Amino acid sequence: MDDVLKSKYEEAIWIAKALFQHRIITGTTGNISFLHNKKMYITKSGSCLGKLDMDSFAITDLNGNILFNKPSKEYIMHLALYNSNETYKAIIHTHSFYTTLLSYNKHSYIDTPYMKFKNEKLKYIDYFPPGSKELFSAVENSLEENNDTYILEKHGIICAKDTLLSAFGTIEEIEYGAKLSFLLTEKNLNRSPYIG
């Protein structure tokens, strides 16, 4: 294994563990991928992102042919993003709690400074069952130039960037903004256990 690939594996494993520790990912939900030498390395089906090693990844080519291990059932969604923009080299998909919660109402984010900035760039994709052909088609048909982050209604978020670290930062920042947005809504202000 070359040093570049080893470094990408190590970064993916570290980020996946951080997402798990921050409870942005729970159980065996979510998936993470990166490109190397025109191949996609993606967490295999049933992986727990809090306990990954190098054997926890499947490998496909960019046409979707499976080369090693059984990939996450949402690997086609990752490929659609990679094939839409050659600058994308890494993708993270999570079922982040507050981001998913607010996705039930596409207009429920309040005007916190960061979410106003992010919300102008976020694109919402209507609900289809996770892993379904309908979801993959909806994602593929919704891809827009210069838009790398998508909220999947009642499902979660997917973010494609040039590095995993950049995708990780975006996922965390949007989840923080979604949590703040939810807690500050008038509807929840008086009953939130987090606000005195």
SEKENU-941910 format. One record per atom (N, C-alpha, C): residue number from 0; residue in three letters; atom name; x, y, z. Coordinates in nm, 2 decimals. Layout:
N
NUM/Ala/CA/X/Y/Z
...
% end
This chain:
196
0/Met/N/0.08/-0.12/0.00
0/Met/CA/0.00/0.00/0.00
0/Met/C/0.09/0.13/0.00
1/Asp/N/0.06/0.22/-0.09
1/Asp/CA/0.14/0.34/-0.09
1/Asp/C/0.10/0.43/0.02
2/Asp/N/0.19/0.53/0.05
2/Asp/CA/0.18/0.61/0.16
2/Asp/C/0.06/0.71/0.15
3/Val/N/0.02/0.75/0.03
3/Val/CA/-0.09/0.84/0.01
3/Val/C/-0.22/0.77/0.05
4/Leu/N/-0.24/0.64/0.00
4/Leu/CA/-0.36/0.57/0.03
4/Leu/C/-0.36/0.54/0.18
5/Lys/N/-0.25/0.50/0.24
5/Lys/CA/-0.25/0.48/0.39
5/Lys/C/-0.29/0.60/0.46
6/Ser/N/-0.25/0.72/0.42
6/Ser/CA/-0.28/0.84/0.49
6/Ser/C/-0.43/0.87/0.47
7/Lys/N/-0.49/0.84/0.36
7/Lys/CA/-0.63/0.86/0.34
7/Lys/C/-0.72/0.77/0.42
8/Tyr/N/-0.67/0.65/0.43
8/Tyr/CA/-0.74/0.55/0.52
8/Tyr/C/-0.74/0.60/0.67
9/Glu/N/-0.62/0.65/0.71
9/Glu/CA/-0.61/0.69/0.85
9/Glu/C/-0.70/0.81/0.88
10/Glu/N/-0.70/0.91/0.78
10/Glu/CA/-0.79/1.02/0.80
10/Glu/C/-0.93/0.98/0.80
11/Ala/N/-0.98/0.89/0.72
11/Ala/CA/-1.12/0.85/0.71
11/Ala/C/-1.15/0.78/0.84
12/Ile/N/-1.07/0.70/0.90
12/Ile/CA/-1.09/0.63/1.02
12/Ile/C/-1.10/0.73/1.14
13/Trp/N/-1.01/0.83/1.14
13/Trp/CA/-1.01/0.93/1.25
13/Trp/C/-1.14/1.01/1.24
14/Ile/N/-1.18/1.05/1.12
14/Ile/CA/-1.30/1.14/1.11
14/Ile/C/-1.42/1.06/1.14
15/Ala/N/-1.43/0.93/1.10
15/Ala/CA/-1.55/0.85/1.13
15/Ala/C/-1.56/0.83/1.28
16/Lys/N/-1.45/0.81/1.35
16/Lys/CA/-1.45/0.79/1.49
16/Lys/C/-1.50/0.92/1.56
17/Ala/N/-1.45/1.04/1.51
17/Ala/CA/-1.49/1.17/1.57
17/Ala/C/-1.64/1.19/1.55
18/Leu/N/-1.69/1.16/1.43
18/Leu/CA/-1.83/1.18/1.41
18/Leu/C/-1.91/1.09/1.50
19/Phe/N/-1.86/0.97/1.53
19/Phe/CA/-1.93/0.88/1.62
19/Phe/C/-1.92/0.93/1.76
20/Gln/N/-1.81/0.98/1.81
20/Gln/CA/-1.79/1.03/1.94
20/Gln/C/-1.87/1.15/1.97
21/His/N/-1.89/1.23/1.86
21/His/CA/-1.97/1.35/1.87
21/His/C/-2.12/1.33/1.86
22/Arg/N/-2.15/1.20/1.84
22/Arg/CA/-2.29/1.15/1.82
22/Arg/C/-2.36/1.21/1.70
23/Ile/N/-2.28/1.25/1.60
23/Ile/CA/-2.34/1.29/1.47
23/Ile/C/-2.38/1.16/1.39
24/Ile/N/-2.31/1.05/1.42
24/Ile/CA/-2.34/0.92/1.37
24/Ile/C/-2.36/0.83/1.49
25/Thr/N/-2.46/0.74/1.47
25/Thr/CA/-2.49/0.64/1.58
25/Thr/C/-2.51/0.50/1.51
26/Gly/N/-2.48/0.40/1.59
26/Gly/CA/-2.50/0.27/1.54
26/Gly/C/-2.42/0.24/1.42
27/Thr/N/-2.49/0.19/1.32
27/Thr/CA/-2.43/0.16/1.19
27/Thr/C/-2.48/0.25/1.08
28/Thr/N/-2.53/0.37/1.12
28/Thr/CA/-2.58/0.46/1.02
28/Thr/C/-2.47/0.54/0.96
29/Gly/N/-2.49/0.60/0.84
29/Gly/CA/-2.40/0.69/0.78
29/Gly/C/-2.29/0.61/0.70
30/Asn/N/-2.22/0.69/0.62
30/Asn/CA/-2.11/0.63/0.54
30/Asn/C/-2.02/0.74/0.50
31/Ile/N/-1.90/0.69/0.46
31/Ile/CA/-1.79/0.78/0.43
31/Ile/C/-1.71/0.72/0.32
32/Ser/N/-1.66/0.81/0.23
32/Ser/CA/-1.59/0.76/0.11
32/Ser/C/-1.48/0.86/0.07
33/Phe/N/-1.38/0.81/-0.01
33/Phe/CA/-1.28/0.89/-0.07
33/Phe/C/-1.23/0.83/-0.19
34/Leu/N/-1.17/0.91/-0.28
34/Leu/CA/-1.12/0.86/-0.41
34/Leu/C/-0.97/0.84/-0.40
35/His/N/-0.92/0.74/-0.47
35/His/CA/-0.77/0.72/-0.48
35/His/C/-0.75/0.64/-0.61
36/Asn/N/-0.67/0.70/-0.70
36/Asn/CA/-0.63/0.63/-0.82
36/Asn/C/-0.76/0.59/-0.90
37/Lys/N/-0.85/0.68/-0.91
37/Lys/CA/-0.98/0.65/-0.99
37/Lys/C/-1.06/0.54/-0.94
38/Lys/N/-1.05/0.51/-0.81
38/Lys/CA/-1.13/0.41/-0.74
38/Lys/C/-1.19/0.48/-0.62
39/Met/N/-1.31/0.43/-0.58
39/Met/CA/-1.38/0.48/-0.46
39/Met/C/-1.37/0.38/-0.35
40/Tyr/N/-1.32/0.43/-0.24
40/Tyr/CA/-1.31/0.36/-0.11
40/Tyr/C/-1.42/0.40/-0.02
41/Ile/N/-1.52/0.31/0.01
41/Ile/CA/-1.63/0.35/0.09
41/Ile/C/-1.66/0.25/0.20
42/Thr/N/-1.71/0.30/0.31
42/Thr/CA/-1.74/0.20/0.42
42/Thr/C/-1.83/0.09/0.37
43/Lys/N/-1.80/-0.03/0.41
43/Lys/CA/-1.87/-0.14/0.36
43/Lys/C/-2.01/-0.15/0.44
44/Ser/N/-2.10/-0.23/0.38
44/Ser/CA/-2.23/-0.24/0.44
44/Ser/C/-2.22/-0.29/0.58
45/Gly/N/-2.30/-0.23/0.67
45/Gly/CA/-2.31/-0.27/0.81
45/Gly/C/-2.20/-0.22/0.90
46/Ser/N/-2.11/-0.13/0.85
46/Ser/CA/-2.00/-0.08/0.93
46/Ser/C/-2.05/0.01/1.04
47/Cys/N/-1.98/0.00/1.15
47/Cys/CA/-2.00/0.10/1.26
47/Cys/C/-1.88/0.20/1.25
48/Leu/N/-1.92/0.32/1.22
48/Leu/CA/-1.81/0.42/1.19
48/Leu/C/-1.73/0.45/1.32
49/Gly/N/-1.78/0.41/1.43
49/Gly/CA/-1.70/0.43/1.55
49/Gly/C/-1.59/0.33/1.57
50/Lys/N/-1.59/0.23/1.48
50/Lys/CA/-1.49/0.12/1.50
50/Lys/C/-1.44/0.07/1.36
51/Leu/N/-1.39/0.16/1.29
51/Leu/CA/-1.34/0.12/1.15
51/Leu/C/-1.19/0.08/1.16
52/Asp/N/-1.16/0.00/1.06
52/Asp/CA/-1.02/-0.02/1.03
52/Asp/C/-1.01/-0.03/0.88
53/Met/N/-0.89/-0.06/0.82
53/Met/CA/-0.88/-0.06/0.68
53/Met/C/-0.96/-0.17/0.61
54/Asp/N/-0.99/-0.27/0.68
54/Asp/CA/-1.08/-0.38/0.63
54/Asp/C/-1.23/-0.35/0.63
55/Ser/N/-1.26/-0.23/0.68
55/Ser/CA/-1.40/-0.19/0.69
55/Ser/C/-1.45/-0.11/0.56
56/Phe/N/-1.36/-0.11/0.46
56/Phe/CA/-1.39/-0.04/0.34
56/Phe/C/-1.41/-0.13/0.22
57/Ala/N/-1.50/-0.10/0.14
57/Ala/CA/-1.52/-0.16/0.01
57/Ala/C/-1.46/-0.08/-0.10
58/Ile/N/-1.43/-0.13/-0.21
58/Ile/CA/-1.37/-0.06/-0.32
58/Ile/C/-1.45/-0.08/-0.45
59/Thr/N/-1.48/0.03/-0.52
59/Thr/CA/-1.55/0.02/-0.65
59/Thr/C/-1.47/0.11/-0.75
60/Asp/N/-1.50/0.08/-0.88
60/Asp/CA/-1.45/0.18/-0.97
60/Asp/C/-1.56/0.29/-0.99
61/Leu/N/-1.53/0.39/-1.07
61/Leu/CA/-1.62/0.50/-1.09
61/Leu/C/-1.74/0.47/-1.17
62/Asn/N/-1.75/0.35/-1.23
62/Asn/CA/-1.87/0.31/-1.30
62/Asn/C/-1.96/0.22/-1.21
63/Gly/N/-1.92/0.20/-1.09
63/Gly/CA/-2.00/0.13/-0.99
63/Gly/C/-1.97/-0.02/-0.99
64/Asn/N/-1.87/-0.07/-1.06
64/Asn/CA/-1.83/-0.21/-1.05
64/Asn/C/-1.76/-0.23/-0.91
65/Ile/N/-1.81/-0.33/-0.84
65/Ile/CA/-1.76/-0.36/-0.71
65/Ile/C/-1.63/-0.44/-0.72
66/Leu/N/-1.52/-0.40/-0.66
66/Leu/CA/-1.39/-0.46/-0.67
66/Leu/C/-1.35/-0.54/-0.55
67/Phe/N/-1.41/-0.49/-0.43
67/Phe/CA/-1.37/-0.56/-0.31
67/Phe/C/-1.47/-0.52/-0.20
68/Asn/N/-1.51/-0.62/-0.13
68/Asn/CA/-1.61/-0.61/-0.02
68/Asn/C/-1.74/-0.56/-0.07
69/Lys/N/-1.85/-0.57/0.01
69/Lys/CA/-1.98/-0.52/-0.02
69/Lys/C/-1.99/-0.38/0.03
70/Pro/N/-2.01/-0.28/-0.06
70/Pro/CA/-2.02/-0.14/-0.01
70/Pro/C/-2.15/-0.11/0.05
71/Ser/N/-2.15/0.00/0.12
71/Ser/CA/-2.27/0.06/0.17
71/Ser/C/-2.38/0.06/0.06
72/Lys/N/-2.50/0.04/0.10
72/Lys/CA/-2.61/0.03/0.00
72/Lys/C/-2.63/0.17/-0.07
73/Glu/N/-2.57/0.27/-0.01
73/Glu/CA/-2.58/0.41/-0.08
73/Glu/C/-2.46/0.45/-0.16
74/Tyr/N/-2.38/0.35/-0.20
74/Tyr/CA/-2.26/0.38/-0.27
74/Tyr/C/-2.29/0.45/-0.41
75/Ile/N/-2.41/0.42/-0.47
75/Ile/CA/-2.45/0.48/-0.59
75/Ile/C/-2.47/0.63/-0.58
76/Met/N/-2.52/0.67/-0.46
76/Met/CA/-2.53/0.81/-0.43
76/Met/C/-2.40/0.88/-0.43
77/His/N/-2.30/0.82/-0.37
77/His/CA/-2.16/0.88/-0.36
77/His/C/-2.11/0.89/-0.51
78/Leu/N/-2.13/0.78/-0.59
78/Leu/CA/-2.07/0.79/-0.72
78/Leu/C/-2.14/0.90/-0.80
79/Ala/N/-2.27/0.92/-0.78
79/Ala/CA/-2.33/1.03/-0.86
79/Ala/C/-2.27/1.16/-0.83
80/Leu/N/-2.23/1.19/-0.71
80/Leu/CA/-2.16/1.31/-0.67
80/Leu/C/-2.02/1.32/-0.73
81/Tyr/N/-1.95/1.21/-0.71
81/Tyr/CA/-1.81/1.21/-0.77
81/Tyr/C/-1.81/1.23/-0.92
82/Asn/N/-1.91/1.17/-0.99
82/Asn/CA/-1.91/1.18/-1.13
82/Asn/C/-1.97/1.31/-1.18
83/Ser/N/-2.02/1.39/-1.09
83/Ser/CA/-2.08/1.52/-1.13
83/Ser/C/-1.98/1.63/-1.13
84/Asn/N/-1.87/1.61/-1.05
84/Asn/CA/-1.77/1.72/-1.03
84/Asn/C/-1.63/1.66/-1.00
85/Glu/N/-1.54/1.69/-1.09
85/Glu/CA/-1.41/1.62/-1.07
85/Glu/C/-1.33/1.68/-0.95
86/Thr/N/-1.38/1.79/-0.89
86/Thr/CA/-1.31/1.84/-0.77
86/Thr/C/-1.34/1.77/-0.65
87/Tyr/N/-1.45/1.69/-0.65
87/Tyr/CA/-1.49/1.61/-0.53
87/Tyr/C/-1.40/1.49/-0.51
88/Lys/N/-1.34/1.48/-0.40
88/Lys/CA/-1.25/1.37/-0.37
88/Lys/C/-1.29/1.29/-0.24
89/Ala/N/-1.39/1.35/-0.17
89/Ala/CA/-1.43/1.28/-0.04
89/Ala/C/-1.58/1.32/-0.01
90/Ile/N/-1.65/1.22/0.05
90/Ile/CA/-1.79/1.24/0.08
90/Ile/C/-1.82/1.18/0.21
91/Ile/N/-1.91/1.26/0.29
91/Ile/CA/-1.96/1.21/0.41
91/Ile/C/-2.11/1.22/0.41
92/His/N/-2.18/1.11/0.45
92/His/CA/-2.32/1.11/0.46
92/His/C/-2.36/1.07/0.60
93/Thr/N/-2.44/1.15/0.67
93/Thr/CA/-2.48/1.12/0.81
93/Thr/C/-2.63/1.13/0.83
94/His/N/-2.68/1.08/0.93
94/His/CA/-2.82/1.10/0.97
94/His/C/-2.82/1.19/1.09
95/Ser/N/-2.74/1.30/1.09
95/Ser/CA/-2.73/1.39/1.20
95/Ser/C/-2.87/1.43/1.26
96/Phe/N/-2.88/1.42/1.39
96/Phe/CA/-3.01/1.43/1.46
96/Phe/C/-3.08/1.56/1.43
97/Tyr/N/-3.02/1.67/1.46
97/Tyr/CA/-3.09/1.80/1.44
97/Tyr/C/-3.11/1.84/1.29
98/Thr/N/-3.01/1.81/1.21
98/Thr/CA/-3.03/1.83/1.07
98/Thr/C/-3.14/1.75/1.01
99/Thr/N/-3.15/1.63/1.05
99/Thr/CA/-3.26/1.54/1.01
99/Thr/C/-3.39/1.59/1.06
100/Leu/N/-3.39/1.63/1.19
100/Leu/CA/-3.52/1.68/1.25
100/Leu/C/-3.57/1.80/1.18
101/Leu/N/-3.49/1.89/1.15
101/Leu/CA/-3.53/2.01/1.08
101/Leu/C/-3.56/1.99/0.93
102/Ser/N/-3.52/1.88/0.88
102/Ser/CA/-3.54/1.85/0.74
102/Ser/C/-3.69/1.82/0.72
103/Tyr/N/-3.76/1.78/0.82
103/Tyr/CA/-3.90/1.75/0.81
103/Tyr/C/-3.98/1.88/0.77
104/Asn/N/-3.93/1.99/0.80
104/Asn/CA/-3.98/2.12/0.75
104/Asn/C/-3.87/2.20/0.69
105/Lys/N/-3.88/2.21/0.56
105/Lys/CA/-3.76/2.27/0.49
105/Lys/C/-3.74/2.42/0.52
106/His/N/-3.84/2.48/0.58
106/His/CA/-3.82/2.62/0.61
106/His/C/-3.81/2.65/0.76
107/Ser/N/-3.77/2.55/0.84
107/Ser/CA/-3.77/2.56/0.98
107/Ser/C/-3.64/2.62/1.04
108/Tyr/N/-3.54/2.64/0.96
108/Tyr/CA/-3.42/2.70/1.01
108/Tyr/C/-3.44/2.85/1.04
109/Ile/N/-3.40/2.89/1.16
109/Ile/CA/-3.42/3.03/1.19
109/Ile/C/-3.29/3.11/1.14
110/Asp/N/-3.29/3.24/1.15
110/Asp/CA/-3.19/3.32/1.10
110/Asp/C/-3.07/3.34/1.19
111/Thr/N/-3.01/3.23/1.23
111/Thr/CA/-2.88/3.24/1.29
111/Thr/C/-2.78/3.28/1.19
112/Pro/N/-2.68/3.36/1.22
112/Pro/CA/-2.59/3.41/1.11
112/Pro/C/-2.52/3.29/1.03
113/Tyr/N/-2.48/3.19/1.09
113/Tyr/CA/-2.41/3.08/1.02
113/Tyr/C/-2.51/3.00/0.93
114/Met/N/-2.63/2.98/0.99
114/Met/CA/-2.73/2.90/0.91
114/Met/C/-2.79/2.98/0.79
115/Lys/N/-2.79/3.11/0.81
115/Lys/CA/-2.84/3.20/0.70
115/Lys/C/-2.74/3.18/0.58
116/Phe/N/-2.61/3.19/0.62
116/Phe/CA/-2.50/3.17/0.51
116/Phe/C/-2.51/3.03/0.45
117/Lys/N/-2.52/2.93/0.53
117/Lys/CA/-2.53/2.79/0.48
117/Lys/C/-2.66/2.76/0.41
118/Asn/N/-2.77/2.81/0.46
118/Asn/CA/-2.90/2.78/0.41
118/Asn/C/-2.92/2.83/0.26
119/Glu/N/-2.85/2.94/0.23
119/Glu/CA/-2.85/2.99/0.10
119/Glu/C/-2.79/2.89/0.00
120/Lys/N/-2.70/2.81/0.05
120/Lys/CA/-2.63/2.71/-0.04
120/Lys/C/-2.69/2.57/-0.03
121/Leu/N/-2.76/2.54/0.07
121/Leu/CA/-2.81/2.41/0.09
121/Leu/C/-2.93/2.38/-0.01
122/Lys/N/-2.93/2.26/-0.06
122/Lys/CA/-3.03/2.22/-0.15
122/Lys/C/-3.11/2.10/-0.08
123/Tyr/N/-3.24/2.10/-0.08
123/Tyr/CA/-3.32/2.00/-0.02
123/Tyr/C/-3.37/1.90/-0.13
124/Ile/N/-3.36/1.77/-0.09
124/Ile/CA/-3.41/1.67/-0.18
124/Ile/C/-3.52/1.59/-0.11
125/Asp/N/-3.63/1.58/-0.18
125/Asp/CA/-3.75/1.52/-0.12
125/Asp/C/-3.73/1.38/-0.08
126/Tyr/N/-3.81/1.33/0.02
126/Tyr/CA/-3.79/1.20/0.08
126/Tyr/C/-3.81/1.09/-0.02
127/Phe/N/-3.72/0.99/-0.02
127/Phe/CA/-3.73/0.86/-0.08
127/Phe/C/-3.66/0.77/0.01
128/Pro/N/-3.71/0.64/0.02
128/Pro/CA/-3.64/0.55/0.12
128/Pro/C/-3.49/0.54/0.10
129/Pro/N/-3.42/0.53/0.21
129/Pro/CA/-3.27/0.52/0.20
129/Pro/C/-3.23/0.40/0.12
130/Gly/N/-3.13/0.42/0.03
130/Gly/CA/-3.08/0.31/-0.05
130/Gly/C/-3.17/0.27/-0.17
131/Ser/N/-3.28/0.35/-0.19
131/Ser/CA/-3.37/0.32/-0.30
131/Ser/C/-3.32/0.38/-0.43
132/Lys/N/-3.36/0.32/-0.55
132/Lys/CA/-3.33/0.37/-0.68
132/Lys/C/-3.39/0.51/-0.69
133/Glu/N/-3.51/0.53/-0.63
133/Glu/CA/-3.57/0.66/-0.64
133/Glu/C/-3.49/0.77/-0.57
134/Leu/N/-3.43/0.74/-0.46
134/Leu/CA/-3.34/0.83/-0.39
134/Leu/C/-3.22/0.87/-0.48
135/Phe/N/-3.16/0.76/-0.53
135/Phe/CA/-3.04/0.79/-0.61
135/Phe/C/-3.07/0.87/-0.73
136/Ser/N/-3.19/0.85/-0.80
136/Ser/CA/-3.23/0.93/-0.91
136/Ser/C/-3.26/1.07/-0.87
137/Ala/N/-3.32/1.09/-0.75
137/Ala/CA/-3.35/1.23/-0.70
137/Ala/C/-3.22/1.30/-0.68
138/Val/N/-3.12/1.24/-0.62
138/Val/CA/-3.00/1.30/-0.59
138/Val/C/-2.93/1.34/-0.72
139/Glu/N/-2.92/1.25/-0.81
139/Glu/CA/-2.86/1.27/-0.94
139/Glu/C/-2.92/1.38/-1.02
140/Asn/N/-3.06/1.39/-1.01
140/Asn/CA/-3.13/1.49/-1.08
140/Asn/C/-3.13/1.63/-1.02
141/Ser/N/-3.08/1.63/-0.89
141/Ser/CA/-3.08/1.76/-0.81
141/Ser/C/-2.94/1.82/-0.81
142/Leu/N/-2.84/1.75/-0.86
142/Leu/CA/-2.70/1.80/-0.85
142/Leu/C/-2.69/1.93/-0.93
143/Glu/N/-2.62/2.03/-0.86
143/Glu/CA/-2.60/2.16/-0.92
143/Glu/C/-2.46/2.20/-0.91
144/Glu/N/-2.41/2.27/-1.01
144/Glu/CA/-2.27/2.32/-1.01
144/Glu/C/-2.25/2.41/-0.89
145/Asn/N/-2.14/2.39/-0.82
145/Asn/CA/-2.10/2.47/-0.71
145/Asn/C/-2.19/2.45/-0.59
146/Asn/N/-2.27/2.34/-0.59
146/Asn/CA/-2.34/2.30/-0.47
146/Asn/C/-2.30/2.16/-0.43
147/Asp/N/-2.24/2.16/-0.31
147/Asp/CA/-2.18/2.03/-0.27
147/Asp/C/-2.24/1.97/-0.14
148/Thr/N/-2.35/2.03/-0.09
148/Thr/CA/-2.41/1.98/0.03
148/Thr/C/-2.56/1.97/0.01
149/Tyr/N/-2.62/1.86/0.04
149/Tyr/CA/-2.76/1.83/0.02
149/Tyr/C/-2.82/1.78/0.15
150/Ile/N/-2.94/1.84/0.18
150/Ile/CA/-3.02/1.78/0.29
150/Ile/C/-3.12/1.69/0.23
151/Leu/N/-3.12/1.56/0.28
151/Leu/CA/-3.21/1.46/0.24
151/Leu/C/-3.33/1.46/0.33
152/Glu/N/-3.45/1.49/0.29
152/Glu/CA/-3.56/1.50/0.37
152/Glu/C/-3.59/1.38/0.46
153/Lys/N/-3.61/1.39/0.59
153/Lys/CA/-3.63/1.28/0.68
153/Lys/C/-3.52/1.18/0.68
154/His/N/-3.40/1.21/0.64
154/His/CA/-3.30/1.12/0.62
154/His/C/-3.17/1.17/0.68
155/Gly/N/-3.12/1.28/0.63
155/Gly/CA/-2.99/1.33/0.68
155/Gly/C/-2.92/1.43/0.58
156/Ile/N/-2.79/1.42/0.57
156/Ile/CA/-2.72/1.52/0.49
156/Ile/C/-2.60/1.44/0.42
157/Ile/N/-2.57/1.49/0.30
157/Ile/CA/-2.46/1.44/0.23
157/Ile/C/-2.37/1.55/0.18
158/Cys/N/-2.24/1.54/0.20
158/Cys/CA/-2.15/1.65/0.17
158/Cys/C/-2.03/1.60/0.09
159/Ala/N/-2.00/1.66/-0.02
159/Ala/CA/-1.89/1.62/-0.11
159/Ala/C/-1.79/1.74/-0.11
160/Lys/N/-1.66/1.71/-0.09
160/Lys/CA/-1.56/1.82/-0.08
160/Lys/C/-1.43/1.76/-0.15
161/Asp/N/-1.33/1.85/-0.15
161/Asp/CA/-1.20/1.81/-0.20
161/Asp/C/-1.13/1.73/-0.10
162/Thr/N/-1.16/1.74/0.03
162/Thr/CA/-1.09/1.66/0.13
162/Thr/C/-1.20/1.61/0.23
163/Leu/N/-1.17/1.50/0.30
163/Leu/CA/-1.26/1.45/0.41
163/Leu/C/-1.27/1.55/0.52
164/Leu/N/-1.16/1.62/0.55
164/Leu/CA/-1.16/1.71/0.66
164/Leu/C/-1.25/1.83/0.64
165/Ser/N/-1.26/1.88/0.51
165/Ser/CA/-1.35/1.98/0.47
165/Ser/C/-1.49/1.94/0.49
166/Ala/N/-1.52/1.82/0.44
166/Ala/CA/-1.66/1.76/0.45
166/Ala/C/-1.70/1.75/0.60
167/Phe/N/-1.60/1.70/0.68
167/Phe/CA/-1.63/1.68/0.82
167/Phe/C/-1.66/1.81/0.89
168/Gly/N/-1.59/1.92/0.85
168/Gly/CA/-1.61/2.05/0.91
168/Gly/C/-1.75/2.10/0.87
169/Thr/N/-1.79/2.08/0.75
169/Thr/CA/-1.92/2.13/0.70
169/Thr/C/-2.03/2.05/0.77
170/Ile/N/-2.02/1.92/0.78
170/Ile/CA/-2.12/1.84/0.85
170/Ile/C/-2.14/1.88/0.99
171/Glu/N/-2.03/1.90/1.06
171/Glu/CA/-2.04/1.94/1.20
171/Glu/C/-2.10/2.08/1.22
172/Glu/N/-2.06/2.18/1.13
172/Glu/CA/-2.11/2.31/1.15
172/Glu/C/-2.26/2.32/1.12
173/Ile/N/-2.30/2.25/1.02
173/Ile/CA/-2.45/2.25/0.99
173/Ile/C/-2.53/2.18/1.10
174/Glu/N/-2.47/2.07/1.15
174/Glu/CA/-2.54/2.01/1.26
174/Glu/C/-2.55/2.11/1.39
175/Tyr/N/-2.44/2.18/1.41
175/Tyr/CA/-2.45/2.27/1.52
175/Tyr/C/-2.55/2.38/1.50
176/Gly/N/-2.55/2.43/1.37
176/Gly/CA/-2.64/2.54/1.34
176/Gly/C/-2.79/2.49/1.34
177/Ala/N/-2.81/2.36/1.30
177/Ala/CA/-2.94/2.31/1.31
177/Ala/C/-2.99/2.29/1.45
178/Lys/N/-2.90/2.25/1.54
178/Lys/CA/-2.93/2.24/1.68
178/Lys/C/-2.97/2.37/1.74
179/Leu/N/-2.88/2.47/1.72
179/Leu/CA/-2.91/2.61/1.77
179/Leu/C/-3.04/2.66/1.71
180/Ser/N/-3.07/2.64/1.58
180/Ser/CA/-3.19/2.68/1.52
180/Ser/C/-3.31/2.62/1.59
181/Phe/N/-3.30/2.49/1.61
181/Phe/CA/-3.41/2.42/1.67
181/Phe/C/-3.44/2.47/1.81
182/Leu/N/-3.33/2.48/1.89
182/Leu/CA/-3.35/2.52/2.03
182/Leu/C/-3.40/2.66/2.05
183/Leu/N/-3.37/2.75/1.95
183/Leu/CA/-3.41/2.89/1.96
183/Leu/C/-3.55/2.92/1.90
184/Thr/N/-3.61/2.82/1.84
184/Thr/CA/-3.75/2.84/1.79
184/Thr/C/-3.84/2.87/1.90
185/Glu/N/-3.93/2.96/1.88
185/Glu/CA/-4.03/3.00/1.99
185/Glu/C/-4.11/2.87/2.04
186/Lys/N/-4.14/2.79/1.94
186/Lys/CA/-4.22/2.67/1.97
186/Lys/C/-4.15/2.58/2.08
187/Asn/N/-4.02/2.57/2.08
187/Asn/CA/-3.94/2.48/2.16
187/Asn/C/-3.87/2.55/2.28
188/Leu/N/-3.88/2.69/2.28
188/Leu/CA/-3.80/2.76/2.37
188/Leu/C/-3.83/2.73/2.52
189/Asn/N/-3.96/2.72/2.55
189/Asn/CA/-4.00/2.70/2.69
189/Asn/C/-3.99/2.56/2.74
190/Arg/N/-3.98/2.46/2.64
190/Arg/CA/-3.98/2.32/2.69
190/Arg/C/-3.84/2.26/2.67
191/Ser/N/-3.75/2.33/2.62
191/Ser/CA/-3.62/2.27/2.59
191/Ser/C/-3.54/2.25/2.72
192/Pro/N/-3.49/2.13/2.74
192/Pro/CA/-3.41/2.10/2.86
192/Pro/C/-3.28/2.17/2.86
193/Tyr/N/-3.24/2.24/2.75
193/Tyr/CA/-3.11/2.30/2.74
193/Tyr/C/-3.11/2.45/2.77
194/Ile/N/-3.23/2.50/2.78
194/Ile/CA/-3.25/2.65/2.80
194/Ile/C/-3.32/2.67/2.93
195/Gly/N/-3.25/2.75/3.02
195/Gly/CA/-3.31/2.77/3.15
195/Gly/C/-3.43/2.86/3.15
% end
